[in-house]
Amino acid sequence: PLEGEDGPPASQKLFAVASDRAGGWYVSTYESLLHVSAAGRIRTVATCEDCRGIALSPNGSALFVADYSNNKIRRVEV
């Protein structure tokens, strides 16, 4: 089971996922971007609204987030 540091992860509506080189996952929900480590620890990376898609930069330093409500692509440093 996943262990949340920043709240209940499984009860949130999930929109997209992207994997990192360390075996973790970035997950977008309606209200936040989460990181799930390979060990199952969850932390909030950013809060935002209506993020429908995410992609990790090639070097793993940033997430590109599709901000559906505002028709923008946002960059979030990770």
N, C-alpha and C positions, 0 to 999 in steps of 0.2 A: 504493500500500500504506500501511497505517496504521503509525505508528511509536509504540511504547509506551514511555513513560517509567517506568511502574510495573509492567512485566511483560508477558507475552504475552497480548494481548487476544483473538485469534481462537480460541484453544484453550479458552476458557471457555464454559460453558453460559449462553446469553443468555436472559433471561426477558422483558424489556420495554425499550422505548425511549421517550424524550420529546425533542422538539427545543427548542432555545432560540432567542432572537431574533437571535443572532449567526451562525446557521447551523451550530451545533454540536449534538451529541446527548448525552443522558444515557442510559446503558445500565445495566440491573441484571443482575447475574449471581448465581449461587448464593451467593457470598461477598463481593461488593463492588458499589459503585456507581461507575461510571466516567464521565468526561466525555471526549468525543471532539470536539476543536475542528474548525472548518471547514478548518483546515490539516492535519488528520489526527493531531494530537498527542493522546496519551491520558494521562490522569492519574486516580488514584484519589481519589474524593471522600469516600468513607466505606467502612468495612468493616462488614458485617452479614451475617447468615445467612438464606437463604431469602426473598429479596425478590422477590415475584412480580409486582408492578405498581408503576409510578411515574407521577407527574404533577407537572408544574412549576407553581408558583404563577403567577397572572396577571402579577405584576411581575417574575418570574424570580429572586426572592431565595431560594426554598426548593423542595425536592423533597418530595413526600408519597409515602411508601414503604409498600406493603402488606407487612407482616411476617407472612408466612403461618404460620410455626411458632408464633408467639405471639398470633395473632389481633388484631393491633394495626395502626394507621396511625401511622407515625413521620414527624416533620418533620425534615429535614436542611437546614440553612442552606447555601446555595451562594454 
